[in-house]
């Protein structure tokens, strides 16, 4: 359709996307300012209730076109989500993105990452809640050629610190999630066991 329109001399606006990572951690009034009203669908350029504001330095009128999309990411496990401004909540659609273990089609020295993450997240849902499940992205850098030490490094650097934060250093719960036992009090007990 775009090529057909362009062939007839019709200008087709190119979509633009702005991504604001961890939007819930920012100062919403400083991030958006007067844009908070202008980003509403009904207030955009060409809409029924089109609005514009004057830019403070140039004095030129400014509005938001309808081909501009704003994506804000946030971690629902983060308690600061409760502090999101009501005005912002009204202007965004919230789409939940749950972990997708099926994207992990990798086996690291006999460890099927899909099955491992699925099992861990089922336990987290029971012991905590589904908003604290572990995302598949932690493991996306691993391949079938990765070594068990590479997987251990992911646990050491990312997964265990996250679980410690979730469970406030309750090692029994962390051990349940990792299907480990606490016979050894070693710092690396969850990662590798030495006989």
C-alpha positions in Angstrom: 0.0 0.0 0.0 2.9 2.4 0.8 4.5 1.9 -2.6 1.1 2.3 -4.3 0.5 5.5 -2.5 3.9 6.8 -3.2 3.5 5.9 -6.9 0.4 8.2 -7.0 2.3 11.0 -5.4 0.7 10.7 -2.0 2.9 11.5 1.0 3.0 8.6 3.4 4.3 9.5 6.8 7.0 7.3 8.2 6.2 5.9 11.6 8.6 7.0 14.4 9.0 5.1 17.7 10.5 6.5 20.9 11.4 4.0 23.5 11.7 5.1 27.2 13.2 2.3 29.2 12.1 1.9 32.8 9.6 4.8 32.4 8.3 4.2 35.9 11.6 5.2 37.5 11.7 8.6 35.8 10.1 11.9 36.8 7.1 11.9 34.5 6.6 15.6 34.6 10.2 16.2 33.6 10.1 13.5 30.9 6.9 14.7 29.3 6.2 18.2 30.5 3.4 19.7 28.3 3.6 16.6 26.0 1.5 14.6 28.5 -1.6 16.2 27.0 -0.3 16.3 23.4 0.4 12.6 23.2 -3.3 11.7 23.6 -4.7 10.3 20.3 -7.5 12.9 20.3 -5.0 15.8 20.7 -2.5 14.9 18.0 -2.0 16.9 14.8 -4.9 16.1 12.4 -7.2 14.7 15.2 -10.6 16.2 16.1 -9.3 17.9 19.2 -5.9 18.8 17.8 -3.7 20.8 20.3 -0.4 22.6 20.0 1.8 24.3 22.4 4.5 27.0 22.0 8.0 25.9 22.4 9.6 27.9 25.2 12.8 29.0 23.4 11.8 29.4 19.8 8.2 30.4 20.4 7.1 28.1 17.5 3.9 26.1 17.7 4.5 22.4 18.4 2.2 19.3 18.2 2.6 15.6 18.1 1.8 13.9 14.8 -0.2 10.7 14.7 2.7 8.7 13.3 4.7 9.0 16.5 4.5 6.0 18.9 5.8 6.0 22.4 6.8 2.8 24.1 7.7 2.7 27.8 9.1 -0.3 29.4 8.9 -1.2 33.1 9.5 -4.1 35.4 6.3 -5.0 37.3 8.4 -6.6 40.0 9.7 -3.1 40.7 7.7 -1.5 43.6 8.0 1.9 41.9 5.3 0.9 39.5 2.8 1.9 42.1 4.0 5.4 41.9 3.2 5.9 38.2 1.3 9.1 37.6 -2.4 8.6 37.0 -2.2 10.9 34.0 0.4 8.6 32.4 -1.7 5.5 33.2 -4.6 7.0 31.2 -2.4 7.7 28.1 -0.7 4.3 27.7 -2.0 0.8 27.1 -0.3 -1.7 29.4 0.8 -4.9 27.7 2.1 -7.6 30.0 5.2 -9.4 28.7 5.7 -12.7 30.5 8.9 -14.8 30.1 9.0 -17.0 27.0 11.1 -20.0 27.9 10.1 -21.6 24.5 12.5 -19.1 22.9 15.4 -21.0 24.6 16.1 -23.8 22.2 19.4 -24.4 23.7 20.9 -27.3 25.7 24.1 -26.5 27.7 25.9 -29.7 28.5 22.7 -31.6 29.0 20.8 -28.8 30.7 17.7 -27.9 28.6 17.3 -24.1 29.3 13.6 -24.1 28.3 12.7 -26.8 30.8 15.0 -25.4 33.5 13.5 -21.9 33.3 9.9 -23.2 33.1 10.5 -25.3 36.3 12.1 -22.4 38.1 9.3 -20.0 37.2 6.6 -22.4 38.3 8.3 -22.5 41.7 8.6 -18.8 41.9 4.9 -18.4 41.1 4.1 -20.7 44.1 6.6 -19.2 46.5 6.2 -15.6 45.6 4.0 -14.5 42.6 3.9 -14.5 38.8 5.2 -10.9 38.6 8.6 -12.0 39.9 9.2 -14.8 37.4 12.6 -14.8 35.7 12.8 -13.6 32.1 14.3 -15.6 29.3 16.6 -12.8 28.2 19.1 -13.7 30.9 19.9 -16.9 29.0 19.6 -15.6 25.4 23.4 -15.2 25.1 24.0 -19.0 25.6 24.3 -21.4 22.7 24.5 -25.2 22.3 28.3 -24.7 22.3 28.3 -22.9 25.7 29.9 -24.6 28.6 28.3 -25.3 32.0 30.7 -22.6 33.4 29.0 -20.1 31.1 25.6 -21.1 32.5 27.0 -20.9 36.0 28.2 -17.4 35.3 24.7 -16.3 34.4 23.4 -17.7 37.7 26.2 -16.2 39.6 26.0 -12.7 38.1 22.2 -12.4 37.4 19.9 -15.1 38.7 21.1 -15.7 42.2 21.4 -11.9 43.1 17.9 -11.5 41.7 16.5 -14.3 43.8 18.4 -13.0 46.9 16.7 -9.7 46.4 13.3 -11.3 45.9 13.6 -13.6 49.0 15.6 -11.3 51.2 18.5 -13.8 51.5 16.1 -16.7 52.6 18.4 -19.4 51.2 15.9 -22.2 51.8 13.5 -20.6 49.4 16.3 -19.9 46.9 17.4 -23.6 47.2 13.8 -24.7 46.5 13.6 -22.7 43.3 17.0 -24.0 42.2 16.3 -27.6 43.3 19.4 -27.5 45.4 20.0 -28.5 48.9 21.8 -26.6 51.6 24.1 -29.3 52.9 27.0 -27.0 52.0 27.0 -23.4 53.1 29.5 -22.6 50.4 28.9 -19.3 48.5 28.9 -21.2 45.3 26.6 -24.0 46.5 23.9 -23.0 44.0 26.3 -22.9 41.1 28.6 -25.8 41.2 29.1 -28.6 43.7 32.6 -30.0 44.4 32.9 -33.6 45.5 
